[in-house]
Amino acid sequence: MMNISEVLRLGQGSVIELDSKPKEPLEVWVNDRQIARAQTVVVEEKVGARIVQIESPETRLKSMSRIHHDPSRS
């Protein structure tokens, strides 16, 4: 798992080690919430991730609002 500061430090040529083989499923998480499913792919000797399912913007926003909602402030 990477935190946002690690993601922001990535640049062209950065390598992210994956614990999966090509075509195995991956989960894409942001702020402790799964936002997508992907699979590893190899294209012309380069490894990447193909997004195969992504949550709708509405679902992602609802998920984010639950993270930032503090009932004690209501």
Secondary structure, DSSP 8 states (H G I E B T S, - for coil): ---HHHHHT--TT-----SS-TT-EEEEEETTEEEEEEEEEEETTEEEEEEEEE--HHHHHHHHHHHH--GGG-
